[in-house]
C-alpha cells in the first residue's frame, strides 16, 4: 500500500475546483468511473473548496476528446474552463488499476492544475490493495472517523472491502487529505 503526494506552496489557493472525469488506463473497466463521483465527494467533505463535478458528457463539450483521453489540457482549454465554469483549478486524474471484486485494489493518480497558468499545484498517487492488513486497519480507522465507531451498518467497516464505490471513496479521501490547507 502506498500513497505519495507532491505539492507546491500554491496548492491551497484554489477556492473553486472542477473535477473532470478520470482517464481509465487500458484494461481498466468502466466501473472505475465510480471514482468520478468519489473525488468530488471527498473534496466536499474536506470542506476547503467549492466543488464542481463535471460529468463525462459535459467534459466532452468543454474539451477536445484528446485532452480527456490523455489527461493533458492545453493553456487555451484551461482558460476556456475558467471562463465557462468560473473555477480556479481543475482536478484531472488517471486510474491505472481498478479491481472491483474481492480483494479490491485501486491504483490512481490525481493532479490539481491551475486554470490561469497551467501550473500543477498538487499531485498524489495511491496504490491500495484491500487484501493487505495495513490497508484493512486504515479502512477500519477511516470508517470509524466517517461513520462513527462500531458497526453502524450490518457489515461495519468491512463493507468498504466489498463495495467498489465505498472502497473508491476511501481511496479518494486518502488522496485529497494530502492537499495542504490554505
N, C-alpha and C positions, 0 to 999 in steps of 0.2 A: 504494500500500500504506500502510495506516495502522493503528496501534494506539494507543489512548488509554485512560488509566485515571485514575480519581478514587478517593481513599482517605481514610479517617479514621484517627485515632490508634488506634482500636479494631480495625482490620481484622485484626490478627494475633492477636487474643484467642481466637476460636473454636477449640476443640480437636477437636470432633466436628461434622462438616458433612454434611447430607443434600443430595444433588444431585437436584433434581427434573427431569423431562423438560422440554426446552426447547420453547417455543411456536414453531410454524412460521408465518411470515407468509403471507398469501395468495399463492398461486402457487409456494410452496416445496414441493417434493415430499417424500414420506415418507422418502426416502433420507437426508435431512438429520438424521434421528433417529440417525445414526451419531455425532453429537456428544453424544448422551445417554450413550454409553459412553466417549467421548474425554475428557470433562471429569472424571469420577471417576478415570479412569486417570491423567490429568495431575496431579490433586491428590495422588494416592497417590505418584506419582513425586517430587513436590515434597517429600513426607515431613514436612510440618508439621502435618498434621491426620489424624484418623481419619475415614474417608470412608464414608458410607452411600449406596449407589446405590439410588434409588427408581424402579423400572420404572413405566411409564405406568399399568398396571393397578392397581398398589398406590397410586399417587398419586391415582387416581380414587376409591379407597376412603377416602383420608385428607382429601381436599379437595373442595370443590364444583367442578363442571366449569368454571364461570365463572372461578374462581381460576386454574386451569391454563391455560385459553384466553387469558385476559387478562394472565397473569403478574403478577397482583396478589393479595396474600394478606391477609385481614383479621386483626386482632390475635387474635381468638378462635381462628382457624385456626392461627396461628403457635404459640399456646400448646398447641393440640391436637397439633401436630407435635412440639413439645418433649416433651410427655408420652409420646406414642406411640413416638417414635424415640430419645428421650434425646439430642437434639442441641442444640448451642449456636446454630447458624445453618443457613440453607438457601441453596443456590445456585439461582437461577432465571435464566432467560435466554430470548432470542428469536433465531431465525435469520431474518434478513431476505433473505439471498441464499444460495443453495447451487447451484452449478454442478458437478455430479458427473461431468463429462466434460472432456476436454482443450479449452481450458485451464480448469482448475478455479478456482473463486472462491468464497469464503465471506465473508459479512457477518454478524456475530453480536455480541450484547451479553449480558454476564453480570453478575449482581448477587449479592453476598453480603449476606444480610439476617439480623439478629439475631432469634432466635425469642422472646427475652424482652421486647424493647421495640419491635421493628419497624424499628429504625434500619438504613439501608443503610450497611454497613461498607466496601464496596468495589464499584466498578463498572468494567467495562472493555468497550471496543468494538474490534472488528477488522474491517477490510475488506481482505482479502488476495486478490490475483489472481495465480495461478501463471504467467501469461504475462509478468509483469514481471521484468526482470533482477535488480532488488534483492531481490525475494521469492525467486527461484531461488537467489541467493547465500546468503540467510539460511537457506533449506531445506538447502542443502549444509552449512553450518556446524552447523545443528541436527542433521542426520543424523550428522555426524561426532561430535558430542558424545554422542549417544544410542546410536549403533551402532558407534562406533569409526571411525577414518579408513579410507579406501579403499572398496572395493566389497565389502562383506560379503555382499551378495546379488547376484544376476545384474545387476540394473539399478542397484544402489547407491542414492544419494540421489535419482536420477531416478524411482525407483519411487514416491516421495511425490507426484510430479506426475501419476501415472497412477492412484493409488488414493484413492478418496473417504475411506476410513477412515484411511489414513495422512495425507492432507492435513488431515483433520479433527483428528487427533491433534496435528499440527504447530500448527494454529490454537489448540487448547485449551492446549497447552504454552506458547505465546506469551502468551496471556491470563493464565493462572494465575501465570505468572512475575512478574506485576506486583503480586501480593498481597504486601504487606510482611511481613517476618519479625516474629515477636512481640518 
